[in-house]
Each structure stands twice: as C-alpha cells, then as structure tokens.
Amino acid sequence: MGTLYLIPCWLEEHITAPLPAYLRDAVKACHIFFVENERSARRYLKAIWPEMVIDNYQWHPIHKLEETPEVTDAFRTALTHNSTVGIISEAGCPGIADPGQILTELAHQCGAAVRPLVGPSSILLALMASGLNGQQFRFVGYLPVDNAARTKALKDLETDSQRHHCTQLFIETPYRNNQMLAAILQTCRPATRLCIAANLTSPNEYIRTLPISEWRKLPPATQPAQLAAAKSDAHSALPDLHKQPTIFCLLA
C-alpha cells in the first residue's frame, strides 16, 4: 500500500522562510500530486526544489472532488499500486480549512500510511499570537454574509465564548473583511477581546488584540494593514483589511 504526504504550502507567495527544509524530501519522494491549484502548486514546488522537473509528475485537481469522481478513483488507484502521493492546498495545511480531508479519509480507508508534515497554518499562528485562550478554542470557518444572520452568528459566538471561556476563530472572504470588522465592532460587547491577524508570515504582517471598546476608539485606516515596525502609526487606526488574508479571534 502507498503513502500519503500532507504537504503544507506557503501563506504568502514566495515567502519560504516559515517552511521546514524536510518538506523538500517529502516532495522528492512523491510520484503524484493532488493539488487545489496546479499552476500555483507548480510554482510553489519549484521554489522549494528548483531542480524539480515538473512534467515528470502526475497532477490532479482537488478543488471540486464531489463533482469529479475520476480524481478519487485515480487517488485510490495510486495508493493501491504503492505510489507515494502528495496533497497540496492553496495555502497553509491540507485539510485544515483547506481541501484535502476527503482524500485523507479515503487514504485511511485504503489502509495507506498518512504522513502529516509541519508547516505554517494561519489559524494556529493567529491563535498563538492573539494572547487569547489557547486551551479551549473553535474554528468556525465563514460566518453568514446576510447582515441579520451574521449579527446573530456573532452574538451566538460571543455567548458561547463567555460560557465556555473559549476563543472563537473565523474568517471572511478577503474583499468583505472590512464589512466583517464593522459588524464585529457594532455587535460585540465592549469587554470582549478581538484579535485581528492579517497577512501572516508576510512583510506586511499585522497582529493586534484589543477589547472591542478600544477598537471602537480608533479612526478608520487610510491604507492596508501594515507591520508595526514598518509604519510607526500602524496601531493608531483601524487596519484596512480589504483583500488582506485575515483571521479574526474573539474571546468574551
């Protein structure tokens, strides 16, 4: 039976410093790759292994597995023929708020060895840096887009956080981040703490935790979120999160 490697990807394109060197050894061991986006996965692998001959490998998309049974059939066939297979999602770790879990479950059903590899996860990095409760936490993914439903979801998360002293982590489509931040500041209670973690691992990384009451005092930003060391006034205004990959962490 074959082996499955779960290969983390960079969070910010071309930023390879957070990636452990042993990922390249795993890539070299693979024969076939199942990837969320073939074009960006090829760029990523060439960055960590420049000598790689891309066309010597098989590539299969995983972004719509439910609609492409031929991909799961190819995955099962590869493992039953003792191939070493790699899964790469678009950013972070496969299966953690990214595609990959369906194939990983199938690998277990096939009796294959599953090897998760260490790499950057925006969810864990945000939680680590937030200063909020890391003993009890939940990642709840995307909240509703509808204003009323989103407000209710935020209130429910805040109530659950207070009851269980649990940090709530969630995300939004990057072009709606500013609307999400506005909804949080309008909905949540003054003492609730909010961490905004944007552009993790990039030169423009922004991480800050404040009570809602303090966030509300800050004027709107005039530019995207910046690393404090790069801009002395970075913490004097609300960050502009438009199209900035962001994790929101909430603790009531």
C-alpha positions as CSV (number, residue, x, y, z in Angstrom):
1,M,0.0,0.0,0.0
2,G,1.2,3.5,-0.8
3,T,1.9,6.6,1.4
4,L,0.2,9.9,1.5
5,Y,2.1,13.1,2.4
6,L,0.1,16.1,3.5
7,I,2.4,18.9,2.4
8,P,1.9,22.4,3.8
9,C,2.2,25.4,1.4
10,W,3.3,29.0,1.9
11,L,0.8,31.5,3.2
12,E,2.4,34.4,1.3
13,E,3.7,33.5,-2.1
14,H,7.5,33.4,-2.4
15,I,7.9,33.6,1.4
16,T,9.7,30.3,2.1
17,A,11.3,31.1,5.5
18,P,8.5,29.5,7.6
19,L,8.7,26.3,5.6
20,P,10.9,23.5,7.1
21,A,13.6,22.0,4.9
22,Y,12.3,18.5,5.2
23,L,9.3,19.3,3.0
24,R,11.6,19.1,0.0
25,D,12.5,15.5,1.0
26,A,8.8,14.6,1.0
27,V,8.3,16.3,-2.4
28,K,11.2,14.3,-3.8
29,A,9.6,11.0,-2.5
30,C,6.2,11.7,-4.3
31,H,5.2,10.4,-7.7
32,I,1.8,12.0,-8.0
33,F,0.3,15.3,-6.7
34,F,-3.3,16.1,-5.9
35,V,-3.5,19.9,-5.6
36,E,-6.0,22.7,-5.2
37,N,-4.5,24.8,-7.9
38,E,-2.0,23.1,-10.3
39,R,-0.4,26.3,-11.6
40,S,0.3,27.8,-8.1
41,A,1.4,24.4,-6.8
42,R,3.9,24.1,-9.6
43,R,5.4,27.5,-8.7
44,Y,5.5,26.6,-5.0
45,L,7.3,23.3,-5.6
46,K,9.8,24.9,-8.0
47,A,10.5,27.5,-5.3
48,I,11.4,24.9,-2.6
49,W,13.1,22.4,-5.1
50,P,14.4,24.4,-8.1
51,E,15.8,21.3,-9.8
52,M,12.3,19.6,-10.0
53,V,11.3,18.6,-13.5
54,I,7.6,19.4,-13.2
55,D,6.4,17.5,-16.2
56,N,7.8,14.2,-14.8
57,Y,4.9,14.1,-12.3
58,Q,1.2,13.5,-12.5
59,W,-1.2,16.3,-11.4
60,H,-4.8,16.0,-10.3
61,P,-7.1,18.9,-9.1
62,I,-8.9,18.6,-5.7
63,H,-11.0,21.8,-5.5
64,K,-14.2,20.0,-6.7
65,L,-13.8,16.5,-5.5
66,E,-17.5,15.9,-5.1
67,E,-18.0,16.6,-8.8
68,T,-15.0,14.7,-10.1
69,P,-15.2,11.0,-9.1
70,E,-12.4,10.2,-11.6
71,V,-10.0,12.1,-9.3
72,T,-10.8,10.0,-6.3
73,D,-10.6,6.9,-8.5
74,A,-7.1,8.0,-9.6
75,F,-6.1,8.6,-5.9
76,R,-7.3,5.2,-4.8
77,T,-5.5,3.5,-7.7
78,A,-2.3,5.3,-6.9
79,L,-2.3,4.2,-3.3
80,T,-3.2,0.6,-4.1
81,H,-0.3,0.5,-6.5
82,N,2.1,1.5,-3.8
83,S,2.7,5.1,-5.1
84,T,3.8,7.9,-2.9
85,V,1.2,10.7,-3.2
86,G,1.3,14.3,-2.1
87,I,-1.6,16.7,-1.3
88,I,-1.1,20.4,-1.5
89,S,-3.8,23.0,-0.9
90,E,-3.6,26.7,-1.9
91,A,-2.2,28.0,1.4
92,G,-1.4,26.5,4.8
93,C,-2.0,22.9,5.7
94,P,-4.2,20.5,3.6
95,G,-7.4,19.5,5.4
96,I,-7.3,22.5,7.9
97,A,-9.8,24.9,6.4
98,D,-8.5,23.8,3.0
99,P,-9.2,20.9,0.7
100,G,-7.7,17.5,1.4
101,Q,-9.8,15.9,4.1
102,I,-11.8,13.8,1.6
103,L,-8.7,12.2,0.1
104,T,-7.1,11.8,3.5
105,E,-10.2,9.9,4.7
106,L,-10.0,7.7,1.6
107,A,-6.3,7.0,2.3
108,H,-7.3,5.6,5.7
109,Q,-10.0,3.5,4.1
110,C,-7.4,2.1,1.7
111,G,-5.0,1.3,4.6
112,A,-2.3,3.7,3.3
113,A,0.2,5.4,5.6
114,V,-0.7,9.0,6.2
115,R,2.1,11.4,7.0
116,P,1.2,15.0,8.1
117,L,4.1,17.4,7.7
118,V,4.8,20.6,9.7
119,G,4.2,23.9,8.1
120,P,2.5,27.3,8.6
121,S,-1.2,27.3,9.5
122,S,-2.8,30.8,9.6
123,I,-5.3,29.5,12.2
124,L,-2.7,28.3,14.6
125,L,-0.4,31.3,14.1
126,A,-3.2,33.7,14.8
127,L,-4.2,31.8,17.9
128,M,-0.6,31.7,19.1
129,A,-0.1,35.4,18.6
130,S,-3.5,36.5,19.9
131,G,-2.9,36.1,23.7
132,L,-6.3,34.6,23.9
133,N,-7.3,31.2,25.4
134,G,-5.3,28.5,23.6
135,Q,-6.6,25.7,25.9
136,Q,-10.1,25.9,24.5
137,F,-10.8,27.2,21.0
138,R,-13.0,26.7,18.0
139,F,-12.5,27.4,14.3
140,V,-15.9,28.1,12.8
141,G,-14.9,29.0,9.3
142,Y,-17.1,31.5,7.4
143,L,-19.9,33.4,9.0
144,P,-23.1,34.2,7.1
145,V,-23.0,37.0,4.5
146,D,-26.5,38.2,5.2
147,N,-26.3,41.1,7.8
148,A,-29.0,39.8,10.1
149,A,-27.7,36.2,10.1
150,R,-24.1,37.5,10.6
151,T,-25.2,39.6,13.6
152,K,-26.9,36.6,15.1
153,A,-23.9,34.4,14.5
154,L,-21.6,36.9,16.2
155,K,-23.8,37.1,19.2
156,D,-24.0,33.3,19.4
157,L,-20.3,33.0,19.2
158,E,-19.8,35.6,21.9
159,T,-22.3,33.9,24.2
160,D,-20.6,30.6,23.7
161,S,-17.2,32.1,24.2
162,Q,-18.2,33.6,27.5
163,R,-20.0,30.4,28.7
164,H,-17.0,28.1,27.9
165,H,-14.1,30.6,28.1
166,C,-13.4,29.6,24.5
167,T,-11.6,31.5,21.8
168,Q,-13.7,31.7,18.6
169,L,-11.7,31.9,15.3
170,F,-13.3,32.7,12.0
171,I,-12.6,34.1,8.5
172,E,-14.2,36.1,5.7
173,T,-13.7,36.4,2.0
174,P,-10.9,39.0,1.9
175,Y,-12.9,41.6,-0.1
176,R,-15.5,41.5,2.7
177,N,-13.1,41.8,5.6
178,N,-13.8,45.5,6.3
179,Q,-17.6,44.7,6.5
180,M,-16.9,41.9,8.9
181,L,-14.8,44.1,11.1
182,A,-17.5,46.7,11.1
183,A,-20.1,44.1,12.1
184,I,-17.9,42.8,14.9
185,L,-17.4,46.3,16.4
186,Q,-21.1,47.1,16.1
187,T,-22.4,43.8,17.5
188,C,-20.0,42.6,20.2
189,R,-19.8,43.8,23.8
190,P,-17.2,46.4,24.9
191,A,-15.2,44.0,27.1
192,T,-15.0,41.2,24.5
193,R,-11.4,40.9,23.2
194,L,-10.8,40.8,19.4
195,C,-7.5,39.8,17.7
196,I,-7.0,40.8,14.1
197,A,-4.3,38.7,12.4
198,A,-3.7,39.7,8.8
199,N,-1.0,38.9,6.1
200,L,0.6,36.3,8.4
201,T,4.2,35.5,7.6
202,S,4.4,38.3,5.1
203,P,6.4,41.5,5.4
204,N,3.1,43.3,5.9
205,E,2.1,41.1,8.8
206,Y,-0.4,42.8,11.2
207,I,-1.4,41.2,14.6
208,R,-3.2,43.1,17.4
209,T,-5.5,42.2,20.2
210,L,-7.7,44.8,22.0
211,P,-11.1,44.9,23.7
212,I,-13.9,45.9,21.4
213,S,-14.2,49.2,23.4
214,E,-10.6,50.1,22.4
215,W,-11.0,49.1,18.8
216,R,-14.0,51.4,18.5
217,K,-11.9,54.4,19.6
218,L,-9.6,54.0,16.6
219,P,-10.2,56.1,13.4
220,P,-10.5,54.3,10.1
221,A,-7.3,53.5,8.3
222,T,-6.2,55.2,5.2
223,Q,-4.1,52.3,3.9
224,P,-3.9,48.4,4.2
225,A,-2.8,46.7,7.4
226,Q,1.0,47.2,7.9
227,L,3.5,45.6,10.2
228,A,4.0,48.0,13.2
229,A,7.8,48.0,12.7
230,A,7.4,49.3,9.1
231,K,4.9,52.0,9.9
232,S,5.1,53.9,13.2
233,D,1.4,54.8,13.0
234,A,0.2,51.2,12.2
235,H,-1.6,50.9,15.6
236,S,-3.1,54.3,15.7
237,A,-6.0,53.4,13.3
238,L,-8.3,50.6,12.4
239,P,-6.5,48.5,9.8
240,D,-7.8,48.5,6.2
241,L,-8.3,44.7,5.7
242,H,-9.7,44.9,2.1
243,K,-8.3,41.9,0.2
244,Q,-5.9,41.2,3.1
245,P,-6.0,37.5,4.2
246,T,-7.2,37.8,7.8
247,I,-8.1,35.6,10.8
248,F,-10.4,37.0,13.4
249,C,-10.2,35.7,17.0
250,L,-12.8,36.5,19.6
251,L,-12.9,35.9,23.4
252,A,-15.7,37.2,25.6
